[in-house]
Amino acid sequence: MPLRSMLAGVALLAALPAAASATSLTVRVSGVAPGAGPVFVGLCDRDLVQSQCPVGRFQRANDGTLSFRFDGLQPGRWAVAAYQDVNGNGTLDTQPILVWRLPSEPYGFSNDVGRYGPPTFSGAAFQLPPSGGTVAVRLARLPLDDEDAVQRAIERQRQ
């Protein structure tokens, strides 16, 4: 057996455990406004900031519930961050309210965190097993035009 063929076989065998440990995740996003802009789903592995969400993509909002499938993921701790880009500018828009910047477009996280205070990675995190999994995320918009609702949200953030 030529040396080149043997080295190629060894490299293939070395790559098999990594490929075998890869899994998939399905993210079901509800609360989507059909036709109101694409939905983005990001998979975060350390924090909820964009730089720590190495996997993500947009999908057209043609139904009230969308499914995103991500393949080739490593089992472990992940969190999901999602939003509907209503104005199509490629980013989650926010609006300043006192000292905070609150989302002005529909958003959601795994484990439904972030509704009554700032979302955290530990609150949104879940364990993705080697067999794969499914996570549900519900999009909702903060009622920024309802002053009473904004005041209640501010009070919850102070707690």
Salt bridges, closest charged atoms under 4 A:
ASP45 OD1 - ARG46 NH1 3.92
ASP71 OD1 - ARG69 NE 2.92
ASP112 OD1 - ARG115 NE 3.34
ASP112 OD2 - ARG138 NH2 2.80
GLU155 OE2 - ARG158 NH1 3.17
